[in-house]
């Protein structure tokens, strides 16, 4: 008997256990996927790794996660959806526990590959279980609860928890903290209804297609995560991998179009569904905004405001309540008032644009109270955006296409996020250099204000016993540091504004795509 058999009595103890277990399990990926953000320097120091050696942990995880998104339909068809989720959760729990007890870089890298692949299966598999395990009428609330683990946790809770653990203990405790979460999730799933019969569509394993997918995933992950470090296409390795990645994607698409239905890694019939075809484009933009801003805000707090990891994480924590509130509010509008999910998307986009515009007025003297209104508004915007986009994209898919849809939907969100982070990293570095040049051009030794400031600073240093020449050099150094700080602040402010302008340009494109898509599908057969 499958969970769907409980459609008339949805909220049984077992079904609640399935929902809770899926939400808890996906938390393991949320924490493991963001651990390198704040713990980067700590891990590099303990593993005695260079920047290049450490980079493997980043792009290896992301590449394997992208690969798992695509291969989960085959895995579920071969081993069963429920069994696949359990196995992935067990692997994630084991790999995180093992990573907490080693500083050997090669072993940590191998464990990161396991974490990335199992995390991808967890994200796709748990959401598919919920879509198959609950009737469509309650999916808005079910997906809202699931989004608390899949979206809210990595965007708000995980940075604070990781920052606190870094300040209080060490990075190994971040991995170790995943173990009890994984065990709890496994226990809850074990108590859920009998879903062993819920299987994906069985397809033959396509070695060539899977290999092309792996090459594309790892190449894209490397280029987008490391391209900024190597000045993008000016570095031959980045140029070659970009070409290889694009070629692999083209060959993969061509192979899927020519393959028999039973050997497909991808299933392009899914794009005949208007909701999914629209949602996959929206997920790219939403991923850019979510992951881009999740990188930008803590980076600003640490590099400009000089906050500790705990304080940087605390900056995002209050928005959890706003995000959860709008997730539940959106679920209420769709489930009980029967409003179309798209009704909240414009409000989400507008709220996000205003939040980023407000953050663009931050200064090097800003604190948590100054940034909190914008952070809270960002949380409201994310809740209005992500549940609606999820329901639009996935709720009308047939059971045979559901796993393919969830996988590609998450690929879109992940790629959008990688592009957003890569763009913002490059943008901030370029803007900082340009700003420093402009500011330095106005700080000339002959100007009265500059000479007066240097003199006052030098006198203060001499009052503390520093020799006159050294005091003057120290004063010049202080001014240079202030110029760098202000240059960086302006760069971050411009980056915040760029996200707002991004939505200003993308929103009309999304509307046009929705209109064009509706006309195209109206001429074709009924949706999948």
C-alpha atoms as one frame of an Amber mdcrd trajectory, in Angstrom:
protein
   0.000   0.000   0.000   1.437   3.414  -0.935   1.024   6.663   0.883  -1.431
   7.855  -1.722  -3.906   5.402  -0.330  -4.302   7.743   2.634  -5.660  10.581
   0.475  -8.939  10.681   2.386  -7.145  10.759   5.721  -4.020  12.714   4.824
  -2.797  13.802   8.226  -2.227  10.421   9.828   0.673   9.813  12.187   2.521
   8.021   9.432   2.035  10.764   6.834   3.140  13.417   9.310   6.209  11.301
   9.940   6.897  11.222   6.200   6.619  15.007   5.976   8.760  15.582   9.066
  11.327  12.998   8.005  11.679  14.460   4.510  12.064  17.991   5.882  14.656
  16.916   8.451  16.606  14.801   5.959  16.888  17.657   3.480  18.433  19.743
   6.289  21.525  17.537   6.097  22.146  18.711   2.534  21.394  22.321   3.451
  24.126  22.277   6.112  26.664  20.198   4.190  26.172  22.278   1.050  26.965
  25.590   2.754  29.708  24.496   5.163  32.564  25.878   3.048  31.195  29.416
   3.061  32.293  30.487   6.561  34.650  27.600   7.410  36.915  28.014   4.373
  39.977  29.397   6.137  39.619  27.080   9.136  39.481  23.968   6.941  42.396
  25.155   4.810  44.510  25.653   7.918  43.729  22.286   9.488  44.132  20.313
   6.246  47.290  22.249   5.258  45.834  22.814   1.811  46.491  25.508  -0.764
  43.683  27.475  -2.387  43.809  25.211  -5.452  43.747  22.038  -3.358  40.880
  23.322  -1.255  38.905  24.327  -4.356  38.347  20.635  -5.100  36.069  20.388
  -2.081  33.841  23.099  -3.541  33.464  22.192  -7.206  33.598  18.454  -6.483
  30.565  18.689  -4.194  28.623  20.885  -6.602  29.437  18.790  -9.662  28.340
  15.546  -7.988  25.176  17.211  -6.730  24.251  18.356 -10.252  24.945  14.846
 -11.549  22.712  13.309  -8.872  19.861  15.670  -9.785  19.847  14.178 -13.274
  20.505  10.525 -12.357  17.978  10.232  -9.510  15.156   9.123 -11.858  17.252
   6.137 -12.946  18.333   5.376  -9.360  14.728   5.491  -8.144  13.582   3.292
 -11.010  16.266   0.747 -10.278  16.173   0.607  -6.491  12.856   2.217  -5.563
  12.315   5.828  -4.520  11.975   5.213  -0.794  15.013   2.920  -0.636  17.055
   5.420  -2.649  16.237   8.232  -0.221  17.089   6.075   2.783  20.397   4.987
   1.265  21.307   8.573   0.305  20.461   9.831   3.805  22.552   7.087   5.388
  25.489   7.890   3.076  25.217  11.606   3.833  25.154  10.946   7.577  28.151
   8.614   7.374  30.182  10.925   5.092  29.586  13.954   7.332  30.449  11.999
  10.476  33.656  10.716   8.888  34.621  14.200   7.653  34.494  15.450  11.242
  37.286  13.084  12.275  39.874  13.578   9.545  42.141  16.355   8.301  43.483
  14.342   5.368  42.584  16.444   2.331  42.242  13.516  -0.084  39.879  11.716
   2.281  37.863  14.890   2.888  37.599  15.329  -0.897  36.310  11.770  -1.350
  33.781  12.355   1.417  32.675  15.618  -0.212  31.969  13.738  -3.441  29.795
  11.296  -1.497  28.061  14.175   0.281  27.370  15.974  -2.999  25.892  12.950
  -4.774  23.852  11.770  -1.805  22.670  15.345  -1.211  21.371  15.591  -4.772
  19.436  12.333  -4.399  18.037  13.541  -1.060  16.760  16.840  -2.475  15.056
  15.250  -5.482  13.941  12.034  -3.765  12.345  13.565  -0.677  10.372  16.118
  -2.672   9.182  13.384  -5.044   8.060  11.277  -2.073   5.956  14.177  -0.841
   4.386  14.826  -4.233   3.500  11.137  -4.541   2.623  10.630  -0.909   0.054
  13.421  -0.498  -2.947  14.400  -2.626  -2.660  17.483  -4.789  -5.158  19.432
  -2.645  -2.720  19.631   0.297   0.504  20.055  -1.710   0.757  23.821  -1.031
   1.042  23.232   2.725   3.212  20.125   2.301   5.659  21.919   0.000   5.671
  24.969   2.291   6.805  22.798   5.200   9.378  21.066   2.991  10.718  24.461
   1.831  11.501  25.295   5.457  14.253  22.689   5.252  15.189  23.019   1.587
  15.106  26.832   1.243  14.820  28.517   4.646  17.603  26.537   6.320  20.435
  27.222   3.830  19.325  30.841   3.395  18.974  31.799   7.078  19.519  29.176
   9.785  22.606  27.333   8.490  24.896  30.422   8.349  24.155  31.278  11.994
  24.579  27.712  13.230  27.842  27.321  11.338  29.160  30.677  12.525  28.376
  29.833  16.141  30.061  26.432  15.890  33.144  27.997  14.282  33.477  30.600
  17.011  32.713  28.183  19.855  34.470  25.013  18.652  35.792  24.138  15.177
  34.660  23.356  11.649  34.571  19.618  12.375  31.568  20.200  14.640  29.587
  21.509  11.677  29.930  18.121   9.988  29.371  16.337  13.276  26.140  18.250
  13.889  24.692  16.703  10.732  24.897  13.188  12.194  22.046  13.480  14.756
  19.939  15.331  12.190  20.458  12.521   9.693  19.674   9.846  12.257  16.506
  11.674  13.292  15.402  11.976   9.682  16.045   8.286   9.029  14.042   7.357
  12.115  11.093   9.526  11.077  11.098   8.072   7.573  11.166   4.556   9.013
   7.970   5.417  10.918   6.216   6.738   7.821   3.606   4.753   5.836   4.657
   1.906   3.584   6.046   3.644   0.513   8.249   0.806  -0.682   6.008   0.294
  -3.695   6.507   3.871  -4.869   8.986   3.447  -7.714  10.245   5.567 -10.522
   9.871   4.597 -14.170  12.423   1.891 -14.886  14.946   2.827 -17.576  18.114
   1.117 -18.730  21.339   2.651 -17.527  22.795   4.875 -20.237  26.556   4.819
 -19.712  27.304   7.252 -22.529  24.606   9.702 -21.525  25.567   9.505 -17.851
  29.239  10.053 -18.723  28.364  13.132 -20.791  26.248  14.375 -17.908  29.136
  13.894 -15.454  31.570  15.740 -17.721  29.109  18.607 -18.160  28.295  18.845
 -14.433  31.904  18.830 -13.236  33.050  21.236 -15.977  30.247  23.703 -15.267
  30.830  23.476 -11.519  34.560  24.122 -11.922  34.173  27.016 -14.353  31.493
  28.838 -12.359  33.117  28.323  -8.944  36.747  28.914  -9.962  36.502  31.145
 -13.018  36.738  34.352 -11.025  40.022  33.261  -9.429  41.614  32.723 -12.836
  40.231  35.758 -14.677  37.776  33.615 -16.597  38.580  32.921 -20.249  42.005
  34.531 -19.972  43.082  31.297 -18.270  43.385  28.378 -20.769  42.048  25.822
 -18.270  38.829  27.802 -17.792  38.471  28.309 -21.549  39.017  24.617 -22.332
  36.643  23.404 -19.609  34.003  25.897 -20.749  34.255  24.488 -24.267  34.216
  20.893 -22.994  31.199  21.597 -20.788  29.210  23.217 -23.607  30.123  20.395
 -25.998  29.085  17.774 -23.431  25.708  19.488 -22.948  25.099  19.671 -26.710
  26.016  16.004 -27.205  23.859  14.990 -24.229  20.835  16.818 -25.603  21.367
  15.327 -29.061  21.683  11.835 -27.610  18.518  12.220 -25.550  16.544  13.388
 -28.587  17.657  10.328 -30.540  17.458   7.744 -27.719  14.666   5.269 -27.047
  12.365   6.246 -24.131  13.736   3.403 -21.983  17.331   4.677 -22.149  16.894
   8.399 -21.545  18.875  10.215 -18.848  16.669  13.233 -19.541  13.071  13.298
 -20.719  12.289  16.347 -22.822   8.576  15.566 -22.917   8.496  17.466 -19.665
   8.836  20.771 -21.525   5.422  20.211 -23.104   4.030  21.024 -19.687   3.450
  24.781 -19.643   3.865  25.130 -15.887   7.242  23.419 -15.899   8.497  25.239
 -19.012   7.685  28.527 -17.296   8.942  27.455 -13.864  12.360  26.269 -15.021
  13.099  29.770 -16.358  11.795  31.357 -13.167  13.909  28.956 -11.082  17.079
  30.188 -12.801  16.261  33.774 -11.835  15.187  32.784  -8.319  18.370  30.756
  -7.823  20.430  33.764  -8.897  18.657  35.904  -6.297  18.599  33.393  -3.421
  22.130  32.027  -3.567  23.571  35.313  -4.808  22.157  37.309  -1.910  22.963
  34.485   0.543  26.606  34.866  -0.499  26.585  38.652  -0.659  25.117  39.511
   2.745  27.474  37.405   4.949  30.432  38.416   2.752  29.605  42.086   3.338
  29.227  41.483   7.065  32.594  39.736   7.374  34.752  41.751   4.958  33.322
  45.259   5.493  31.609  45.245   8.879  34.312  42.946  10.373  31.709  40.763
  12.061  32.564  37.398  13.541  31.093  34.315  11.780  28.453  34.105  14.527
  27.413  37.739  14.085  27.370  37.358  10.292  25.090  34.347  10.614  22.903
  36.164  13.135  22.342  38.863  10.531  20.245  36.463   8.444  18.622  34.546
  11.296  15.687  36.930  12.039  14.475  36.628   8.449  13.648  32.962   9.135
  10.380  34.006  10.760   9.487  36.224   7.814  10.316  33.465   5.328   8.299
  30.833   7.194   5.371  33.226   7.590   5.128  33.974   3.868   5.581  30.306
   2.946   2.540  29.460   5.075   0.649  32.537   3.851   1.263  31.563   0.215
   0.155  28.000   0.990  -3.062  29.382   2.521  -3.796  31.524  -0.543  -3.301
  28.632  -2.950  -4.768  25.782  -0.899  -7.744  27.404   0.821  -8.543  30.484
  -1.267  -7.801  28.612  -4.518  -5.758  31.493  -5.933  -3.234  30.674  -8.672
   0.306  30.414  -7.357   1.610  33.024  -9.755  -0.339  35.728  -7.919   2.390
  36.070  -5.260   5.348  36.102  -7.688   5.131  39.818  -8.648   4.939  40.790
  -4.974   7.947  38.578  -4.238   9.988  40.145  -7.027   9.031  43.681  -5.963
   9.845  42.961  -2.294  13.212  41.481  -3.228  14.083  44.464  -5.399  13.226
  46.883  -2.577  15.233  44.829  -0.051  18.352  44.859  -2.227  17.900  48.573
  -2.909  17.730  49.225   0.837  20.915  47.211   1.417  22.696  49.229  -1.273
  22.630  52.198   1.142  24.727  50.363   3.769  27.990  51.823   5.022  31.090
  50.558   6.790  29.522  51.768  10.048  26.255  49.841   9.569  25.152  47.303
  12.127  22.500  44.626  12.475  19.734  47.155  13.408  20.489  49.176  10.256
  20.281  46.165   7.929  17.506  44.236   9.682  14.510  45.829   7.866  15.971
  44.926   4.474  16.912  41.437   5.664  13.370  40.838   6.926  11.889  42.084
   3.646  14.195  39.682   1.773  12.826  36.827   3.872   9.267  37.832   3.003
  10.180  37.958  -0.680  11.738  34.493  -0.718   8.613  32.970   0.814   6.410
  34.653  -1.770   8.616  33.485  -4.625   9.782  29.943  -4.025   6.622  28.112
  -3.041   4.680  29.613  -5.940   7.406  28.779  -8.440   7.643  25.221  -7.086
   3.903  24.628  -7.361   3.716  26.185 -10.827   6.582  24.024 -12.046   5.805
  20.646 -10.521   2.211  20.283  -9.320   0.726  19.471 -12.755   3.374  16.950
 -13.821   2.348  13.336 -14.340   3.821  10.733 -11.997   6.065   9.387 -14.774
   7.661  12.815 -15.265   7.751  13.985 -11.658  11.308  12.854 -10.864  12.645
  14.319 -14.113  10.872  17.579 -13.343  12.150  17.891  -9.783  15.683  17.050
 -10.915  15.768  19.624 -13.712  14.029  22.211 -11.536  16.829  21.895  -8.984
  19.456  21.955 -11.725  18.011  25.278 -12.852  18.030  26.724  -9.348  21.587
  25.506  -8.696  22.949  26.797 -12.013  21.234  30.129 -11.441  22.839  30.338
  -8.007  26.304  29.455  -9.327  26.007  32.106 -12.017  24.829  34.642  -9.449
  27.717  34.000  -7.059  30.280  33.973  -9.880  28.941  37.248 -11.250  28.903
  38.944  -7.852  32.419  37.799  -6.940  33.824  39.152 -10.198  31.731  42.306
 -10.017  32.834  43.148  -6.475  36.529  42.623  -7.244  36.393  44.751 -10.403
  34.379  47.487  -8.698  36.702  47.556  -5.685  39.725  48.136  -7.930  37.923
  50.827  -9.918  36.651  52.562  -6.772  40.089  52.523  -5.167  41.579  54.152
  -8.250  38.974  56.917  -8.234  39.238  57.586  -4.498  43.040  57.511  -4.495
  43.107  60.066  -7.296  41.508  62.571  -4.903  43.885  61.914  -2.010  46.904
  64.013  -2.989  49.634  64.950  -0.482  49.399  68.584  -1.524  45.749  68.954
  -0.584  45.124  70.794   2.661  42.590  68.249   3.977  44.905  65.316   3.300
  47.930  66.988   4.877  45.873  67.986   7.927  44.511  64.445   8.402  47.978
  62.889   8.078  49.359  65.420  10.543  46.646  64.790  13.117  47.053  61.021
  12.884  50.837  61.286  13.099  50.557  63.438  16.231  48.341  60.828  17.872
  50.848  58.090  17.106  53.733  60.209  18.425  51.769  60.838  21.609  52.033
  57.104  22.185  55.792  57.136  21.816  56.175  56.359  18.113  59.051  58.080
  16.273  58.001  60.930  13.931  58.888  59.225  10.641  57.249  55.962  11.633
  54.197  57.863  12.899  53.781  59.609   9.560  54.095  56.319   7.658  51.537
  54.743   9.984  49.173  57.656   9.354  49.478  57.168   5.600  48.796  53.445
   6.117  45.620  54.216   8.056  44.343  56.396   5.224  45.200  53.685   2.688
  43.238  51.110   4.685  40.279  53.462   4.919  40.366  53.991   1.156  40.330
  50.226   0.626  37.468  49.811   3.082  35.369  52.496   1.441  36.173  51.115
  -2.016  34.957  47.698  -0.930  31.848  49.161   0.707  30.872  51.004  -2.461
  31.485  47.817  -4.477  29.154  45.798  -2.247  26.516  48.514  -2.368  26.673
  48.489  -6.157  26.403  44.688  -6.089  23.249  44.872  -3.958  21.819  47.373
  -6.420  22.768  45.129  -9.353  20.569  42.324  -7.997  17.669  44.759  -7.809
  18.334  45.872 -11.383  18.646  42.233 -12.434  15.062  41.599 -11.408  13.994
  44.849 -13.048  15.294  43.482 -16.345  14.292  39.838 -15.852  10.697  40.392
 -14.687   9.439  41.648 -18.096  11.272  38.770 -19.797   9.513  36.256 -17.556
   6.134  37.836 -18.318   6.847  37.756 -22.066   7.964  34.119 -21.814   4.720
  33.250 -20.011   2.650  34.870 -22.770   4.628  33.306 -25.623   4.575  29.908
 -23.922   0.808  30.044 -23.509   0.337  30.749 -27.219   2.741  28.000 -28.276
   1.122  25.369 -26.074  -2.351  26.404 -27.176  -1.460  25.235 -30.688  -0.137
  21.878 -29.510  -1.549  18.800 -27.856  -2.752  18.889 -24.208  -0.073  19.234
 -21.532   1.886  16.258 -20.231
